[in-house]
Each structure stands twice: as C-alpha cells, then as structure tokens.
Amino acid sequence: MLVVRWILAGLRGAGWAPIAVFAAHVLASRVLGLYDAFPPLDVPMHSAGGAAIAFFFWRSLHLPEARDTVG
C-alpha cells in the first residue's frame, strides 16, 4: 500500500512535467507536423523529455511518502 501511495503522490506532485512534454510532442508532431518541416526539433524535445523525467524522479524521491517507502 505504501508503494501505491508513493506512486500516486509522485504523479500528483511531478507527473505534470513528463505529461507536458509528451503533450507538446504530440502537438508538434501529429497536429502541427513540425517534425516534417523542422527535423532538428527532435534534439530539444529529447532534452526536454530527459529533463522532465529527471525532475519527476528527483521530486518523487523527495516526497514525504518516499521516506516511508524507500527509506
């Protein structure tokens, strides 16, 4: 039960960052077609995705629920 509480708290507290990058990716690629017009857009999107995932894990490990779960 502690792990589930930690996962849900992580999604609430920091899940917005990876979701925002994924939404920007879908908007840029599927809706606007920017990847076809500007292929180097892939590099900053990968950087933004890496930063979002790093923020997500960093923030998730500093939640109070993480102290009960991972020590």
VEXLONU-926834 format. One record per residue (C-alpha): x, y, z; residue in three letters. Coordinates in steps of 0.05 Angstrom, whole numbers, always signed. Layout:
<nudos>
((X; Y; Z); "ALA") ...
</nudos>
This chain:
<nudos>
((+0; +0; +0); "MET") ((+58; +47; +14); "LEU") ((+84; +40; -57); "VAL") ((+16; +56; -87); "VAL") ((+11; +118; -43); "ARG") ((+81; +139; -64); "TRP") ((+66; +129; -138); "ILE") ((+2; +169; -135); "LEU") ((+36; +226; -96); "ALA") ((+92; +227; -147); "GLY") ((+42; +232; -204); "LEU") ((+6; +289; -169); "ARG") ((+69; +326; -149); "GLY") ((+113; +318; -210); "ALA") ((+75; +279; -263); "GLY") ((+56; +343; -298); "TRP") ((+127; +352; -327); "ALA") ((+131; +288; -369); "PRO") ((+58; +295; -388); "ILE") ((+70; +366; -413); "ALA") ((+130; +345; -455); "VAL") ((+90; +287; -484); "PHE") ((+32; +334; -500); "ALA") ((+80; +383; -534); "ALA") ((+109; +325; -574); "HIS") ((+40; +302; -597); "VAL") ((+20; +373; -614); "LEU") ((+85; +387; -653); "ALA") ((+87; +321; -690); "SER") ((+15; +299; -702); "ARG") ((-24; +364; -703); "VAL") ((+24; +416; -730); "LEU") ((+71; +370; -769); "GLY") ((+133; +407; -745); "LEU") ((+178; +346; -746); "TYR") ((+169; +341; -822); "ASP") ((+184; +415; -832); "ALA") ((+239; +421; -780); "PHE") ((+273; +354; -764); "PRO") ((+324; +384; -715); "PRO") ((+265; +396; -668); "LEU") ((+277; +324; -645); "ASP") ((+340; +344; -606); "VAL") ((+309; +396; -560); "PRO") ((+248; +351; -550); "MET") ((+294; +294; -527); "HIS") ((+329; +343; -480); "SER") ((+263; +368; -452); "ALA") ((+239; +296; -442); "GLY") ((+303; +277; -405); "GLY") ((+297; +338; -361); "ALA") ((+224; +323; -347); "ALA") ((+238; +251; -327); "ILE") ((+297; +272; -284); "ALA") ((+253; +324; -249); "PHE") ((+198; +272; -239); "PHE") ((+245; +222; -206); "PHE") ((+281; +275; -165); "TRP") ((+215; +304; -140); "ARG") ((+185; +235; -127); "SER") ((+244; +214; -84); "LEU") ((+237; +276; -41); "HIS") ((+164; +267; -25); "LEU") ((+146; +250; +48); "PRO") ((+115; +185; +22); "GLU") ((+182; +164; -6); "ALA") ((+212; +165; +64); "ARG") ((+163; +112; +86); "ASP") ((+173; +70; +23); "THR") ((+246; +74; +3); "VAL") ((+277; +98; +68); "GLY") 
</nudos>
